Amino acid sequence: MSPTSFCIPKLLVSAAALTLAGAAHCVENGAPITPFGVFDFGAGMLPPPSDVATVGVRAAFYSASELRDTNGKVSPVGIKLKVNSAALAIVKTTDIPLLGGTYGFSAVVPYLDMSNRLTIPTPGDPMPLKGTNAAVGDVTIAPVMVKWTPSPGLFVNGRLELQLPTGSYKAERLINTGSNHWTASPAVAFTWIGPSGLELSSNIQINFHGKNKDTQYQSGVEYQHEFAIGQHVGPWTLGVGGYLYQQLSDDKVNGAKFQDGNRSRVMALGPAISFFDLGSDWPLIWAHAYKEFGARNRSQGTQVAVRAAWTF
């Protein structure tokens, strides 16, 4: 079987967990609100219509031991941040025509176990602060998804994602599984697989955040770009993936710019792999390990994630 003939059936059942949640904590605390490292191989693909739906699960593990300031230098504030997450995604696609493609929708429910330990320098002894939170995070729904197949080997989808303030939140806590505000994210993704089995996949989204009513803090607009490049070899796809994140506008408190704007950014890169054995009982499986670098105004760490999907 040629790489292309293998890839086409894979395209029809892949990408079940398009919005499975990872770390979800607030920009005002120096970390991203929306989950990172969700999309790698098959980012542009949606599953085929089915009687029930496609079910995806994801586990992710993020840790960071340093904060970076606005110049990219290590902050004097010490940090030990850990975020372990598990998420369940339901993706339903249909044959209903929409905008030249077909319509679908999805929902994601994450659970997060988070801890953060800060060491604040003072004129006397350093002041330690510690916070933990383990609870359901912010639910994400995509009421509108459209998938297109413009040409053989090219797969595209567009989505509107809404992250709802359903997660656990207390303003006095050092870390929270919920953001205490809504987020709207229009997104577009594509996957191209060439005749030799080379795959290029990418997901681009813009995040617009509401105001945290308890702190009057509103995080700026964010550009979030995830990608993967790999080669199909039998049931395996092997390559590299990562993400680029850049905050496009200033954070605000009570409508005024917060300090210098607190704009954050980070990049990540690392090995990525996926597996799909057509005709077997195995689900489609993805895994990656990313190392962050180039951070500004946020944590810089590592992420390991595994996800799987079944279509019923």
C-alpha positions as CSV (number, residue, x, y, z in Angstrom):
1,M,0.0,0.0,0.0
2,S,1.4,3.4,-1.0
3,P,1.7,6.1,1.7
4,T,-1.1,8.1,0.1
5,S,-3.5,5.2,-0.1
6,F,-2.9,4.5,3.6
7,C,-3.3,8.1,4.6
8,I,-6.7,8.7,3.0
9,P,-8.6,6.3,5.3
10,K,-6.7,7.7,8.2
11,L,-7.9,11.1,7.3
12,L,-11.5,9.9,7.6
13,V,-11.2,8.8,11.2
14,S,-8.6,11.0,12.7
15,A,-8.5,14.2,14.7
16,A,-11.3,13.2,17.1
17,A,-10.1,15.3,20.0
18,L,-9.6,18.6,18.3
19,T,-10.0,20.7,21.4
20,L,-8.9,18.4,24.2
21,A,-7.8,20.6,27.0
22,G,-4.3,20.9,28.4
23,A,-3.1,23.4,31.0
24,A,-5.7,26.1,31.5
25,H,-4.7,28.9,33.8
26,C,-4.9,32.6,33.5
27,V,-2.5,35.0,31.7
28,E,-2.9,37.3,34.7
29,N,-1.0,34.6,36.6
30,G,1.7,34.3,33.9
31,A,0.4,31.2,32.1
32,P,-1.9,30.6,29.1
33,I,-5.7,30.5,29.4
34,T,-6.3,28.2,26.5
35,P,-4.8,24.7,26.2
36,F,-1.6,24.3,24.2
37,G,-0.1,21.3,22.4
38,V,-3.5,19.9,21.4
39,F,-2.9,19.8,17.6
40,D,-0.2,18.0,15.8
41,F,-0.6,15.4,13.0
42,G,-4.1,15.4,11.5
43,A,-4.9,18.9,12.7
44,G,-6.9,19.7,9.6
45,M,-9.0,16.5,9.7
46,L,-12.4,15.8,11.2
47,P,-13.8,12.3,11.7
48,P,-16.5,11.0,9.3
49,P,-20.2,11.1,10.1
50,S,-21.2,8.3,12.3
51,D,-24.3,7.0,14.1
52,V,-23.1,8.1,17.5
53,A,-20.0,10.3,17.6
54,T,-16.2,10.3,17.9
55,V,-14.9,10.1,21.4
56,G,-11.4,11.3,22.3
57,V,-9.4,11.3,25.5
58,R,-6.2,13.1,26.4
59,A,-3.7,13.2,29.2
60,A,-1.1,16.0,29.4
61,F,1.7,16.8,31.9
62,Y,3.2,20.3,32.1
63,S,5.9,21.4,34.4
64,A,8.0,24.6,34.7
65,S,10.7,25.7,37.0
66,E,11.2,29.3,35.9
67,L,9.4,32.5,35.0
68,R,10.6,34.8,32.3
69,D,10.2,38.6,32.5
70,T,9.3,41.0,29.7
71,N,12.9,40.9,28.4
72,G,13.1,37.1,28.4
73,K,15.3,36.9,31.4
74,V,14.8,34.5,34.3
75,S,12.6,36.3,36.9
76,P,14.0,36.5,40.5
77,V,10.7,35.0,41.5
78,G,11.2,31.2,41.9
79,I,8.5,28.9,40.6
80,K,7.7,25.2,40.6
81,L,4.5,24.8,38.5
82,K,2.9,21.4,37.7
83,V,-0.3,20.9,35.7
84,N,-1.6,17.3,35.1
85,S,-4.7,17.2,33.0
86,A,-7.2,14.7,31.6
87,A,-10.0,15.5,29.2
88,L,-12.9,13.9,27.4
89,A,-14.0,15.2,24.0
90,I,-17.1,14.4,22.0
91,V,-17.0,15.3,18.3
92,K,-20.1,14.9,16.1
93,T,-19.9,15.4,12.3
94,T,-22.8,15.3,9.9
95,D,-23.6,15.3,6.2
96,I,-25.4,18.7,6.6
97,P,-23.9,21.1,4.0
98,L,-22.5,24.4,5.2
99,L,-20.4,27.0,3.5
100,G,-19.3,24.5,0.8
101,G,-18.4,21.9,3.4
102,T,-20.2,19.9,6.0
103,Y,-21.3,20.8,9.5
104,G,-20.2,19.4,12.9
105,F,-19.9,20.4,16.6
106,S,-17.9,19.3,19.7
107,A,-17.5,19.6,23.4
108,V,-14.6,19.1,25.7
109,V,-14.6,18.6,29.5
110,P,-11.2,18.8,31.2
111,Y,-10.1,17.9,34.7
112,L,-6.9,19.5,36.1
113,D,-4.6,18.8,39.0
114,M,-2.5,21.8,39.5
115,S,0.1,23.0,41.9
116,N,2.3,26.1,42.1
117,R,5.0,27.1,44.5
118,L,6.5,30.6,44.4
119,T,9.5,32.0,46.2
120,I,9.3,35.8,46.4
121,P,12.5,37.7,47.1
122,T,12.3,40.2,50.0
123,P,14.8,42.3,51.9
124,G,14.8,39.7,54.5
125,D,14.2,36.0,53.9
126,P,12.5,34.8,50.7
127,M,8.8,34.5,51.1
128,P,7.3,31.1,50.0
129,L,3.8,30.8,48.6
130,K,2.1,27.6,47.6
131,G,-1.2,26.9,46.0
132,T,-3.0,23.8,44.7
133,N,-6.3,23.1,42.9
134,A,-7.7,19.9,41.5
135,A,-11.1,20.2,39.8
136,V,-13.0,20.4,36.6
137,G,-11.7,23.1,34.3
138,D,-13.4,25.4,31.8
139,V,-15.6,23.5,29.4
140,T,-15.0,24.2,25.7
141,I,-17.7,23.9,23.1
142,A,-17.5,24.4,19.3
143,P,-21.1,25.0,18.2
144,V,-19.9,25.4,14.6
145,M,-17.3,23.3,12.8
146,V,-17.0,23.0,9.0
147,K,-14.8,20.6,7.2
148,W,-13.7,20.8,3.6
149,T,-11.6,18.6,1.3
150,P,-10.4,21.0,-1.4
151,S,-8.3,18.4,-3.2
152,P,-6.9,14.9,-2.7
153,G,-4.5,14.9,0.3
154,L,-5.6,18.4,1.5
155,F,-8.0,18.6,4.4
156,V,-9.2,21.9,6.0
157,N,-11.6,22.7,8.9
158,G,-12.8,25.9,10.5
159,R,-14.3,26.3,13.9
160,L,-15.6,28.7,16.5
161,E,-14.7,27.6,20.0
162,L,-16.2,29.0,23.2
163,Q,-14.4,28.4,26.5
164,L,-17.0,28.8,29.3
165,P,-16.2,29.9,32.9
166,T,-17.2,26.6,34.4
167,G,-14.0,25.7,36.2
168,S,-13.1,26.1,39.8
169,Y,-12.1,29.7,40.7
170,K,-11.4,31.8,43.8
171,A,-9.7,35.1,43.4
172,E,-7.6,34.6,46.6
173,R,-6.1,31.2,45.3
174,L,-2.6,31.2,43.9
175,I,-3.7,28.9,41.1
176,N,-7.1,28.0,39.6
177,T,-8.4,25.4,37.2
178,G,-10.9,28.0,35.9
179,S,-10.3,31.4,34.4
180,N,-13.5,33.1,35.6
181,H,-14.3,34.5,32.2
182,W,-15.3,33.5,28.7
183,T,-13.0,33.1,25.7
184,A,-14.0,33.0,22.1
185,S,-11.6,31.5,19.6
186,P,-12.1,31.4,15.8
187,A,-9.7,28.8,14.3
188,V,-8.7,27.3,11.0
189,A,-6.6,24.1,10.5
190,F,-5.2,22.2,7.6
191,T,-3.4,18.9,6.9
192,W,-1.6,18.2,3.6
193,I,-0.2,14.8,2.8
194,G,1.9,14.4,-0.3
195,P,2.4,11.4,-2.6
196,S,5.5,10.3,-0.7
197,G,3.7,10.4,2.7
198,L,5.1,13.7,3.9
199,E,2.6,15.4,6.1
200,L,2.3,19.1,7.0
201,S,-0.3,20.0,9.6
202,S,-1.2,23.3,11.3
203,N,-3.8,24.9,13.5
204,I,-4.1,28.7,13.9
205,Q,-6.5,30.4,16.3
206,I,-7.1,33.8,17.8
207,N,-8.3,34.0,21.4
208,F,-10.5,36.9,22.6
209,H,-11.0,37.0,26.3
210,G,-13.6,38.5,28.5
211,K,-13.0,40.3,31.8
212,N,-12.5,38.5,35.1
213,K,-15.3,40.1,37.1
214,D,-13.6,39.4,40.4
215,T,-10.3,41.0,39.6
216,Q,-11.3,43.4,36.7
217,Y,-8.4,41.9,34.8
218,Q,-8.8,41.3,31.0
219,S,-6.1,39.5,29.2
220,G,-5.0,40.6,25.7
221,V,-5.8,39.0,22.4
222,E,-3.7,36.0,21.7
223,Y,-2.3,34.4,18.5
224,Q,-1.9,30.6,18.9
225,H,-0.3,28.5,16.2
226,E,0.4,24.8,16.5
227,F,2.1,22.6,13.8
228,A,3.6,19.2,12.9
229,I,5.8,17.9,10.1
230,G,6.2,14.2,9.7
231,Q,6.6,11.2,7.4
232,H,4.1,8.4,7.2
233,V,5.7,4.9,7.5
234,G,3.1,2.2,7.5
235,P,0.7,2.8,10.4
236,W,3.1,5.3,12.0
237,T,3.7,9.0,11.4
238,L,7.0,10.3,12.8
239,G,8.3,13.8,13.0
240,V,8.4,17.0,15.0
241,G,5.7,19.4,16.3
242,G,5.4,22.4,18.4
243,Y,3.6,25.7,18.9
244,L,4.1,29.5,18.6
245,Y,2.2,31.7,21.0
246,Q,2.2,35.6,20.9
247,Q,0.0,38.0,22.8
248,L,-1.2,40.7,20.3
249,S,-2.6,43.3,22.7
250,D,-2.1,44.6,26.2
251,D,-3.6,43.2,29.4
252,K,-5.9,45.6,31.2
253,V,-7.2,46.2,34.7
254,N,-10.3,48.4,35.1
255,G,-9.9,49.3,31.4
256,A,-6.4,50.7,31.8
257,K,-3.2,49.1,30.5
258,F,-1.6,46.8,33.1
259,Q,2.0,47.9,33.7
260,D,3.8,47.6,30.4
261,G,1.0,45.6,28.9
262,N,2.3,42.2,30.2
263,R,2.3,40.8,26.7
264,S,3.5,37.2,26.8
265,R,4.9,34.8,24.2
266,V,6.5,31.4,24.0
267,M,7.6,28.8,21.4
268,A,7.9,25.0,21.8
269,L,9.4,22.2,19.7
270,G,9.8,18.5,20.1
271,P,9.3,14.9,18.8
272,A,5.8,13.9,17.8
273,I,4.3,10.5,16.7
274,S,0.9,9.1,15.7
275,F,-0.3,5.5,15.1
276,F,-3.3,4.2,13.2
277,D,-3.7,0.6,12.1
278,L,-6.6,0.5,9.7
279,G,-8.8,-2.5,10.2
280,S,-7.5,-3.3,13.7
281,D,-9.3,-2.6,17.0
282,W,-6.6,-0.1,18.0
283,P,-7.7,3.6,18.3
284,L,-5.9,6.4,16.6
285,I,-3.1,7.5,19.0
286,W,-1.0,10.6,19.2
287,A,1.9,11.5,21.5
288,H,4.5,14.3,21.7
289,A,7.1,15.8,24.1
290,Y,7.7,19.6,23.7
291,K,10.3,21.9,25.2
292,E,9.4,25.6,25.5
293,F,11.8,28.4,24.8
294,G,11.8,32.1,24.1
295,A,9.2,32.9,26.8
296,R,8.3,36.4,27.8
297,N,6.0,37.3,30.8
298,R,5.1,33.7,31.5
299,S,6.4,30.3,32.6
300,Q,8.8,28.3,30.5
301,G,8.7,24.5,30.8
302,T,8.0,21.2,29.2
303,Q,4.9,19.3,28.1
304,V,4.2,15.6,27.4
305,A,0.9,14.6,26.0
306,V,-0.9,11.5,24.8
307,R,-4.4,11.3,23.2
308,A,-6.5,8.6,21.6
309,A,-9.8,8.6,19.5
310,W,-12.5,6.2,18.6
311,T,-15.4,6.7,16.1
312,F,-18.7,4.9,16.9
